[in-house]
Amino acid sequence: MRIANLNPDSDIGASAWFLELDGHRLLMDTGTHPKIEGRGGLPRYDIIKDEPLDAIAISHCHHDHVGSLPIARRYFPEARMFLTDLSYFLVERVLHNSVNVMTKQRDELGIRDYPLFTHDEVDELAPSLEGCKYRRPFDWTRPSGKRLREKPPTVEFFNAGHALGAAGMLVRGRSQTVFYTGDVCFHDQTILKAADFSGVKADVLIMETTRGNRSAPPGYTRAAEMNRLTFALEEAMQRKACILIPSFALGRTQEILAWLALLTQEGRIKRQPIYIGGLGRVFTEIYDLESNRTHRNHPDLQLHEALDVKVLERGQLGRMKLTGASRIFVLTAGMMSENTGAHDLAIRMAGDKRNAIFFVGYADPDSPAGHLKKAKPDETFVFSPSAGELTLRCDVRDFDLTAHAEREHLLDFVGQVEPKVVVLGHGDAPARAWFAEQIKALHPHVRVHQPGPGEMLKF
């Protein structure tokens, strides 16, 4: 068995893992690094470019796990491509949007590498995608005229609870097994139910470590955090505030919309327009269309029926009045990247004490959202290179509504899997170090590896 970490950096970046098992080769995920622009943010495909890859399997459709699939296709045109049947309905839209964003960044920021792939390449790979159901093992090897003497290795997807279609992968060989968690959530969210990794056993566990550097505060529950957010929303609406909730288009947007829909049904907020971006609308429609096939809470809740969702048109945000009535914006670009609606609206809102910006997910400290979260009331700070300095007077609050597993739950999962080897990834150095220390203390017989960028492990 060989396993290589193809992430070009040592933190949460472009998720991609190479696995060789029983002479067959699998690439698990094809991400892009969210902080590195251009080709430097791609996985280290050059390390395995000469490997006869059998297949590519995608855990879910966030950019840091799927964003370079067309590039991987260039390197390995004969490889089969697998993902869950729910992700099947998302992946083309994600990749086409990536082309649009990269083209815009080329024109506005002068990034010559962009776009890294084209709309035509996305269209060309689409017919080769194979959608699979959860807990249905499948043969991922390339078709061959030769009859295999041994039973071929299989992959089985398990519901990861992180976003629509997210999956962990169990790879079974003749005598060894590997489980890759992808991004996993072991608690219920508003829509999606917790991951179902029950019964998983494996010799090697490749595990995410996103929240390894933080523990939940004493007494923390997601329900209490949602109540805190509800009270903050009600307070803001009473003073006729404009409310901005920066949110990623896939997953977090739908979770927030579901929460708003339930509050509307309970009569805690009046039915009113909820402003979202176009990509958020597309994914919300897919959440509605696939509600009967998704492991979720409130299966009959149709977000477009329960809410008055309004898609902001180009230029509309700049013309809207932000005084006189309460407005709710659930806008994509959770990091408030430049040239996005969330970024531009925050500039207009930050100086008015009536307004509110509620963060419901992680924001990189070096992003505009991170700068805003760190700023103190009445402090002047640099928001972004294009916006320059802002003075913070609006109400800024942070709510921990993570779609990643708490570190204690992941540690319990190690005990369930009973692996001989744990390979740590998808987390920064302190996060991985915490897991390494805890695993060695609780399971001294387990070998723990933290492969660096491009490092190949051999077992």
C-alpha positions in Angstrom: 0.0 0.0 0.0 1.1 3.6 -0.8 -0.5 6.8 0.3 0.6 10.3 -0.8 -0.6 13.7 0.5 -0.9 15.9 -2.6 -1.9 19.1 -0.7 0.6 21.7 -1.8 0.7 23.3 1.7 0.7 22.1 5.3 -2.6 23.5 6.4 -6.2 23.2 5.2 -5.7 23.5 1.5 -6.2 21.5 -1.7 -7.4 18.1 -0.4 -6.1 15.3 -2.6 -4.8 11.9 -1.6 -3.2 9.2 -3.8 -3.8 5.6 -2.8 -2.3 2.5 -4.3 -3.8 -0.8 -3.1 -3.3 -4.3 -4.6 -1.7 -2.7 -7.6 -4.6 -0.4 -8.4 -4.4 3.4 -8.0 -7.1 5.8 -6.7 -7.1 9.6 -6.3 -9.4 10.7 -3.5 -10.4 14.4 -4.0 -9.1 17.0 -6.3 -9.3 20.3 -4.4 -7.8 23.8 -4.9 -6.1 25.8 -2.1 -8.5 28.6 -1.0 -5.6 30.9 0.0 -3.2 30.4 -3.0 -4.0 32.0 -6.3 -3.0 30.5 -9.7 -1.3 27.1 -10.3 0.4 27.2 -6.9 -3.0 26.3 -5.3 -3.3 23.0 -7.2 -2.5 19.6 -5.7 0.9 18.1 -6.5 -0.3 16.0 -9.4 3.2 16.2 -10.8 4.3 13.6 -8.2 1.9 11.0 -9.5 1.7 12.0 -13.2 3.3 8.8 -14.4 1.1 6.6 -12.2 -1.5 4.6 -14.3 -4.5 5.9 -12.2 -7.6 3.8 -12.3 -10.1 6.2 -10.7 -10.9 9.5 -9.0 -13.4 9.6 -6.2 -14.8 12.9 -4.8 -15.9 13.2 -1.2 -18.0 16.4 -1.7 -18.4 19.5 -3.9 -16.7 22.2 -1.9 -13.8 23.8 -3.9 -11.1 22.6 -1.5 -12.1 19.1 -2.4 -13.3 19.2 -6.0 -12.1 22.5 -7.5 -9.3 21.0 -9.7 -11.2 18.0 -11.1 -10.8 19.2 -14.7 -7.0 19.6 -14.1 -6.8 16.0 -12.7 -8.7 14.9 -15.8 -6.0 16.3 -18.0 -3.3 14.3 -16.1 -5.4 11.1 -16.0 -7.8 11.1 -19.0 -8.5 7.3 -18.7 -9.4 7.4 -15.0 -13.0 6.8 -14.0 -14.6 9.5 -11.9 -17.0 8.7 -9.0 -19.0 10.8 -6.5 -22.3 10.3 -4.7 -25.5 10.6 -6.7 -26.4 13.8 -4.7 -23.0 15.4 -5.5 -23.6 14.4 -9.1 -26.2 17.2 -9.3 -23.9 19.8 -7.8 -20.5 19.3 -9.4 -21.0 20.8 -12.8 -22.5 24.0 -11.3 -19.6 24.3 -8.9 -17.0 23.9 -11.6 -18.7 26.2 -14.1 -18.9 28.9 -11.4 -15.2 28.4 -10.8 -14.5 29.2 -14.4 -16.6 32.4 -14.1 -14.9 33.5 -10.9 -11.4 32.8 -12.3 -12.1 34.7 -15.5 -13.3 37.7 -13.5 -10.2 37.5 -11.3 -8.0 37.4 -14.4 -9.6 40.6 -15.7 -9.8 42.5 -12.4 -6.7 41.3 -10.6 -4.4 40.4 -13.5 -3.9 36.7 -12.5 -2.5 35.4 -15.8 -2.9 31.7 -14.9 -6.7 32.1 -14.8 -8.9 30.4 -15.7 -7.1 27.2 -14.9 -9.7 25.3 -17.0 -12.6 26.2 -19.3 -16.3 25.7 -19.6 -15.7 23.3 -22.5 -13.5 21.1 -20.2 -16.3 20.9 -17.6 -18.8 20.0 -20.3 -16.5 17.3 -21.7 -15.9 15.6 -18.4 -19.5 15.6 -17.3 -20.7 12.6 -19.3 -18.0 10.4 -17.6 -19.1 11.2 -14.1 -20.5 8.2 -12.2 -23.0 8.8 -9.4 -23.2 6.2 -6.6 -25.5 5.6 -3.7 -24.4 5.5 0.0 -23.4 2.1 1.4 -23.3 0.4 -2.0 -19.7 -0.9 -2.7 -18.5 -0.6 -6.3 -15.5 -1.8 -8.3 -13.4 1.3 -9.2 -10.8 -0.4 -11.4 -10.5 0.4 -15.1 -12.3 -2.1 -17.4 -9.9 -4.6 -18.9 -10.0 -7.4 -21.3 -8.2 -9.6 -18.8 -10.2 -11.4 -16.2 -8.9 -10.5 -12.7 -7.7 -13.5 -10.8 -8.4 -11.8 -7.6 -11.5 -9.9 -6.5 -11.0 -6.2 -7.4 -10.8 -3.5 -4.7 -14.0 -1.6 -4.0 -15.1 1.8 -2.7 -18.1 2.4 -0.5 -19.5 5.9 0.2 -20.8 6.7 3.7 -22.9 9.7 4.5 -20.6 12.4 6.1 -23.3 14.9 7.2 -21.1 17.9 6.2 -23.0 19.2 3.1 -25.4 17.7 0.6 -23.8 14.6 -0.9 -20.7 14.6 1.3 -19.2 11.2 1.9 -16.5 9.3 3.7 -14.9 6.5 1.6 -14.1 2.9 2.6 -11.7 1.3 0.2 -11.5 -2.5 0.5 -8.6 -4.5 -0.9 -7.9 -8.2 -0.8 -6.6 -8.1 2.8 -6.4 -4.4 3.7 -8.9 -1.5 4.2 -8.6 2.3 4.1 -11.2 4.8 5.3 -11.0 8.4 4.3 -13.3 10.7 6.3 -13.3 13.7 3.9 -15.0 16.5 5.8 -17.4 15.0 8.4 -20.0 16.4 10.8 -21.0 14.1 13.7 -23.9 16.4 15.0 -27.2 17.4 13.4 -27.4 20.7 11.6 -30.7 22.5 10.9 -31.3 20.5 7.7 -28.7 17.8 7.4 -28.5 15.0 10.0 -25.3 13.8 11.5 -22.8 11.6 9.6 -23.6 7.9 9.5 -20.2 6.1 9.8 -21.6 3.3 11.9 -19.9 0.0 11.5 -16.8 1.4 9.8 -13.6 -0.6 10.5 -10.3 -0.1 8.7 -6.6 -0.8 8.9 -5.7 2.7 7.8 -7.7 5.8 8.7 -7.1 9.1 6.8 -8.7 11.7 8.9 -9.5 15.4 8.8 -8.4 17.5 11.8 -10.0 20.9 11.1 -11.1 21.6 14.7 -8.2 19.9 16.4 -6.9 23.2 17.7 -10.1 24.1 19.6 -12.4 22.5 22.0 -16.1 23.3 22.5 -16.6 25.7 25.4 -18.1 24.3 28.6 -21.9 23.9 28.2 -21.8 24.5 24.4 -24.6 23.1 22.4 -25.6 23.8 18.9 -29.2 24.5 20.0 -28.0 27.1 22.5 -26.0 28.8 19.8 -29.0 28.8 17.5 -31.1 30.4 20.2 -28.4 33.1 20.7 -28.5 33.8 17.0 -32.3 34.0 17.1 -32.3 36.6 19.9 -29.7 38.6 18.1 -31.8 38.6 14.9 -34.9 39.7 16.8 -33.0 42.5 18.5 -31.7 43.7 15.2 -35.0 43.6 13.5 -36.6 45.6 16.3 -34.3 48.5 15.5 -34.9 48.1 11.8 -31.4 47.0 11.1 -30.0 45.7 7.9 -28.6 42.2 8.7 -25.8 40.6 6.7 -25.0 36.9 7.2 -22.0 36.0 5.1 -22.3 32.4 4.1 -20.8 29.9 1.7 -23.1 29.1 -1.3 -23.2 25.3 -0.7 -24.3 24.1 2.6 -24.2 27.0 5.0 -26.6 29.2 2.9 -29.2 26.4 2.9 -28.8 25.8 6.7 -29.3 29.5 7.4 -32.3 29.7 5.1 -33.9 26.7 6.8 -33.4 28.3 10.2 -35.1 31.5 8.9 -37.9 29.5 7.4 -38.6 27.7 10.7 -38.6 31.1 12.5 -41.1 32.4 10.0 -43.3 29.4 10.5 -43.2 29.9 14.3 -44.1 33.6 13.8 -40.9 34.8 15.4 -40.1 36.9 12.3 -42.5 38.2 9.7 -42.4 36.9 6.2 -40.2 39.3 4.2 -37.7 39.2 1.3 -34.5 37.3 2.0 -31.8 38.4 -0.4 -29.3 35.9 -1.7 -26.9 35.5 -4.5 -27.4 33.6 -7.7 -25.2 30.6 -6.9 -26.9 30.3 -3.5 -30.2 30.1 -5.3 -29.0 27.3 -7.6 -27.9 25.2 -4.7 -31.0 25.9 -2.7 -33.1 24.7 -5.5 -31.1 21.4 -5.6 -31.6 21.0 -1.8 -35.3 21.4 -2.4 -35.5 19.0 -5.4 -33.5 16.3 -3.6 -35.1 16.7 -0.2 -36.9 13.3 -0.5 -33.5 11.5 -1.1 -31.5 13.3 1.6 -30.9 12.2 5.2 -32.2 15.3 6.7 -34.4 17.0 9.3 -37.6 18.6 8.1 -37.8 16.6 4.8 -41.0 18.4 3.7 -39.5 21.9 4.2 -39.2 23.5 0.8 -37.1 26.6 1.2 -38.4 28.5 -1.9 -41.9 27.9 -0.7 -41.3 28.8 2.9 -39.4 32.0 2.2 -39.7 35.0 0.0 -36.2 34.5 -1.6 -35.0 37.3 -3.8 -31.9 36.9 -6.0 -29.9 40.1 -6.1 -29.3 41.2 -9.7 -26.1 42.7 -10.9 -25.8 46.3 -9.6 -29.0 46.0 -7.5 -27.2 46.0 -4.2 -25.5 49.4 -4.8 -28.9 51.0 -5.5 -30.7 49.6 -2.5 -31.5 51.9 0.5 -30.2 50.5 3.8 -32.3 52.6 6.1 -35.9 52.8 7.0 -36.7 49.1 7.1 -35.1 45.9 8.2 -33.5 43.8 5.5 -31.9 40.3 5.7 -29.0 39.4 3.3 -27.6 35.8 3.2 -24.8 36.4 0.8 -22.2 34.1 -0.6 -18.5 34.7 0.0 -18.1 33.7 3.7 -14.7 35.3 3.7 -16.1 38.6 2.2 -13.6 38.4 -0.6 -13.1 41.5 -2.7 -15.5 42.1 -5.6 -18.3 40.1 -3.9 -21.7 41.3 -2.7 -20.8 40.5 1.0 -17.7 42.6 0.7 -19.4 45.6 -0.8 -22.4 45.4 1.5 -20.1 45.3 4.6 -18.4 48.5 3.5 -21.8 50.3 3.5 -23.0 48.7 6.7 -20.0 48.9 9.0 -20.3 52.5 10.0 -24.0 52.5 11.0 -24.6 51.3 14.6 -28.1 50.1 13.7 -26.9 47.4 11.3 -25.7 43.9 12.2 -23.2 41.5 10.6 -23.6 37.9 12.0 -20.8 35.4 11.2 -21.9 31.8 11.3 -18.8 30.0 10.2 -15.0 30.2 9.9 -13.3 33.2 8.5 -9.6 33.2 7.7 -7.8 35.8 9.9 -6.2 37.3 6.8 -9.4 37.7 4.9 -11.7 40.8 4.9 -14.1 38.9 7.1 -11.3 38.0 9.5 -10.2 41.7 9.7 -13.8 42.7 10.5 -14.2 40.0 13.2 -11.0 41.1 14.9 -11.9 44.8 14.9 -13.2 46.4 18.1 -16.2 48.8 18.3 -15.4 52.3 17.0 -11.9 51.1 15.9 -10.6 52.1 12.5 -9.1 49.1 10.6 -8.0 48.1 7.2 -10.9 46.0 5.7 -9.3 45.1 2.4 -6.8 46.5 -0.1 -9.6 47.9 -2.3 -11.8 49.3 0.5 -9.0 50.6 2.7 -9.9 51.7 6.2 -13.3 51.4 7.8 -14.6 52.5 11.2 -16.6 49.7 12.9 -19.8 50.9 14.5 -22.3 48.2 13.5 -23.1 45.1 15.7 -20.7 42.3 14.8 -21.2 38.9 16.4 -19.8 35.4 15.8 -21.8 32.2 16.2 -20.2 28.8 16.1 -22.4 26.7 13.8 -19.6 24.5 12.3 -20.3 21.8 9.8 -17.1 20.0 10.9 -16.9 17.4 13.7 -15.8 18.4 17.1 -12.3 17.0 17.9 -13.6 14.9 20.8 -16.0 13.2 18.4 -13.3 12.5 15.9 -11.2 11.0 18.6 -14.0 8.7 19.6 -14.3 7.7 15.9 -10.6 6.5 16.0 -11.6 4.1 18.8 -14.5 2.9 16.7 -12.5 2.2 13.6 -9.7 0.5 15.5 -7.0 1.3 12.8 -3.4 0.1 12.8 -2.4 3.4 11.2 -3.9 7.0 11.4 -2.9 9.5 8.7 -3.7 13.1 9.7 -4.5 15.8 7.2 -6.8 18.8 6.4 -5.9 20.8 9.5 -3.1 23.2 10.6 -0.1 22.1 12.6 -1.5 22.7 16.1 -4.7 20.8 15.1 -2.8 17.8 13.9 -0.4 17.8 16.8 -3.3 17.7 19.3 -4.7 14.6 17.5 -1.3 12.9 17.3 -0.8 13.4 21.1 -4.2 12.2 22.1 -4.2 9.1 19.8 -0.8 8.0 21.1 -2.0 8.4 24.6 -5.3 6.6 24.1 -4.2 4.0 21.5 -0.4 3.5 21.9 -0.4 0.6 19.5 -1.6 2.9 16.6 1.0 4.5 14.4 0.3 8.1 13.6 1.6 9.9 10.4 1.4 13.5 9.4 2.7 13.4 5.8 4.0 16.8 4.4 3.1 18.2 1.0 3.9 15.6 -1.6 5.2 13.0 0.9 4.6 9.3 0.0 4.0 6.8 2.7 4.6 3.1 2.1 3.1 0.3 4.2 
